[in-house]
Amino acid sequence: MRGPLLAAFGVSMGGSGGPLARTIRAKLTAALQPTHLEIRDDSPRHGGPPGAETHFGVLVVSQQFSGLSLLQRHRLVHEALQEELAGPLHALQVTARTPEQWHSDPKAPQAPPCLGGSKKEQRRREEVEQK
């Protein structure tokens, strides 16, 4: 059953997705043995071509995060996705929680806003609008 959380995040542990989403899911599952994993493809919100998989958000709940700082948790996620971060994956929003943290607050963060394009393109649009 898809609850509001899964609907908000898009793709859950058992859901589908593009090839990169499936790779992210497989690698995080193998490396962190999560009790809960959600993959959100934010690529369409970032102005890329249709089907591009470049911007993702992940929510990972794993016992392996117990006793680790937020930075250490993010490093574990980044280590698991090292190859993807060096190539097709342009941006990754990570939420890394222990099972205890997840049970006390089972809410996924909202995706950050995107203005689309690069900062240079945004400045050009602002200049045009001012004229």
C-alpha positions as CSV (number, residue, x, y, z in Angstrom):
1,M,0.0,0.0,0.0
2,R,1.4,3.4,-0.9
3,G,0.9,5.9,1.9
4,P,1.5,9.6,1.7
5,L,5.1,9.2,2.5
6,L,5.8,6.9,-0.4
7,A,3.6,9.0,-2.7
8,A,5.6,12.1,-1.7
9,F,8.9,10.3,-2.4
10,G,7.8,8.7,-5.6
11,V,9.7,5.4,-5.7
12,S,9.9,3.1,-2.7
13,M,12.1,0.0,-2.0
14,G,9.9,-2.2,-4.1
15,G,9.0,0.4,-6.8
16,S,10.4,0.8,-10.3
17,G,12.3,3.6,-11.8
18,G,14.9,4.2,-14.5
19,P,18.2,2.4,-14.8
20,L,20.1,4.8,-12.5
21,A,17.3,4.7,-9.9
22,R,17.5,0.9,-9.9
23,T,21.3,1.0,-9.6
24,I,21.1,3.4,-6.6
25,R,18.5,1.2,-4.9
26,A,20.6,-2.0,-5.5
27,K,23.9,-0.4,-4.3
28,L,22.4,1.2,-1.2
29,T,20.6,-2.0,-0.3
30,A,23.8,-4.1,-0.7
31,A,26.0,-1.6,1.2
32,L,23.7,-0.5,4.0
33,Q,21.0,-3.2,4.4
34,P,18.3,-0.6,5.0
35,T,15.1,-1.3,6.9
36,H,13.5,1.5,4.8
37,L,14.7,3.0,1.5
38,E,13.1,5.5,-0.7
39,I,14.5,6.9,-4.0
40,R,13.1,10.1,-5.4
41,D,14.0,11.1,-9.0
42,D,14.0,14.9,-9.0
43,S,15.5,15.2,-12.5
44,P,12.4,16.4,-14.3
45,R,12.3,19.5,-11.9
46,H,15.8,20.5,-13.0
47,G,15.3,21.3,-16.7
48,G,17.1,18.3,-18.2
49,P,15.9,16.4,-21.2
50,P,13.1,13.9,-20.8
51,G,14.3,10.7,-19.2
52,A,17.5,12.2,-17.8
53,E,18.4,10.8,-14.4
54,T,20.7,13.4,-12.9
55,H,19.1,14.6,-9.6
56,F,18.0,12.3,-6.8
57,G,16.9,12.3,-3.2
58,V,17.4,9.2,-1.0
59,L,15.9,8.4,2.4
60,V,17.9,5.6,4.0
61,V,17.1,4.0,7.3
62,S,19.8,1.7,8.5
63,Q,21.1,0.3,11.8
64,Q,24.6,0.9,10.4
65,F,24.1,4.6,11.0
66,S,23.8,4.1,14.8
67,G,26.5,6.0,16.7
68,L,27.6,7.9,13.5
69,S,27.5,11.6,12.9
70,L,25.5,13.0,10.0
71,L,28.7,13.5,8.0
72,Q,29.8,9.9,8.6
73,R,26.4,8.7,7.5
74,H,26.5,10.7,4.3
75,R,30.0,9.4,3.6
76,L,28.7,5.9,3.7
77,V,26.0,6.7,1.2
78,H,28.5,8.5,-1.0
79,E,30.9,5.6,-0.8
80,A,28.2,3.2,-2.0
81,L,27.4,5.5,-4.9
82,Q,30.9,6.6,-5.7
83,E,30.8,5.5,-9.4
84,E,27.4,7.1,-10.0
85,L,28.5,10.4,-8.4
86,A,31.5,10.5,-10.7
87,G,29.4,10.1,-13.7
88,P,25.7,10.5,-14.5
89,L,24.5,11.5,-11.0
90,H,24.8,15.3,-10.7
91,A,23.0,15.9,-7.4
92,L,22.0,13.8,-4.4
93,Q,20.0,14.8,-1.4
94,V,20.6,12.4,1.4
95,T,18.5,11.7,4.5
96,A,20.2,9.1,6.6
97,R,18.4,7.9,9.8
98,T,18.6,5.1,12.3
99,P,15.6,2.9,12.7
100,E,14.9,4.6,16.1
101,Q,15.0,8.0,14.5
102,W,12.7,6.9,11.7
103,H,10.2,5.4,14.1
104,S,10.1,8.6,16.2
105,D,9.6,10.8,13.1
106,P,8.7,8.9,9.9
107,K,8.5,11.9,7.6
108,A,10.6,12.4,4.5
109,P,12.0,15.9,3.9
110,Q,10.6,17.8,1.0
111,A,12.7,18.2,-2.1
112,P,14.6,21.4,-2.2
113,P,13.3,24.0,-4.7
114,C,15.0,24.2,-8.1
115,L,15.2,27.3,-10.2
116,G,16.2,25.3,-13.2
117,G,19.3,25.6,-15.2
118,S,22.6,26.9,-14.0
119,K,23.2,30.0,-11.9
120,K,24.6,31.6,-15.0
121,E,21.4,31.0,-16.9
122,Q,19.4,32.3,-13.9
123,R,21.3,35.5,-13.9
124,R,20.7,35.9,-17.6
125,R,16.9,35.4,-17.1
126,E,16.9,38.0,-14.3
127,E,18.8,40.5,-16.5
128,V,16.3,40.0,-19.3
129,E,13.4,40.4,-16.9
130,Q,14.8,43.7,-15.6
131,K,15.1,45.2,-19.1
